[in-house]
Amino acid sequence: MLYKFLILSDEVDNFVREITIDSSATFLALHEAILDAVHFEKDQITSFFLCNDEWEKQQEITLIEMETDSEYDNLVMENTVLEDLITEEKQKLIYVFDMLSDRCFYMTLKEMIPRQYSDKATCTLSEDEPPKQVATVQLDNPKTTITEMDEQFYGDEDFDIDELDEEGFGDVDFQEESPI
């Protein structure tokens, strides 16, 4: 079965990526497909989070083995298969790509395509430039507070999380396909 994930950012209004990947692939393969689709370096620690319908983080899937006091098991991308945790269309995930600044992509399983398989993940939709991979802030005033810093570089202050629901995706054309 193929999974089509829609990926959005709260930092760049028109940024969209769609990744089509086999359901039997690992979270590591999805991680690599995302990084390839946005042209990010593969040298950062990242995590996926399964989310509930309100985008609250639930189960974490880490890039490397980490000891944690979480109420959930410690899952590692390399050993965790997508279809073991993602079983429904509209499943929500958060992909944290900048751990220090807690910056992320919002992901939704847009479609499950039965009886189709693929050996390789594909970026099937690419619109607009992604946000910078790592947030850097030049502080002209050493008295700048963390709150002021957040307002300077954390996404659109008018961002509405409900826009990530299916109705908020507008007229996105999912026909374009290109290998990553």
Steps between C-alpha positions, in 0.01 A plus 500: 500500500618855432467788743473863383607747767423870469762718672444865599688764697368770729802715405448521121141558387510330159748225582362153414666166441335169432695180551381166364663205672431130545321418824759232576782757504652619824471841660870540410411473130225761547745724690751477214230565238390815684857629529560431130175674403592817691876481428598490868832362624479161671709604800228605746321303770132468411186331629155405382204527734170326445229752590139498598238700307597820688869465396606408853818293497456136600749226409851613400715323240862619531785500252736347755448289811424728794435423860177665602255502787210516257183307570544351150759255369817641350469437127784556251436596136726232357307219675146635477283421197245761390204260476560379855403842640315675220180319413241765410463773243521848654744373766696804621872516565750766591853477362738708715797594281660763729502355851669799666233742383217242492422579134302247303292395203138398542413180317174328414453160340304632205432170325555125528528330161439124521656244265779736395861476614822690451864437581574872517339799668394775260430869542174530306433869574742782573387859547696799633828502690527328838593690815867512595615171649652652813378824653770758551436827675727801501438687818585867447384574849650274768196575717263331252284252685405152388142624452618773264716249317203266454295777342783570255548157353225258594263486207197701416326653802168459316559128449188294568559132579153421361633595156682166504175309495400359162264790426786747544716357223317688228534401136825306524570299184637157588574389144860625471753219563878511507757273666680642798 
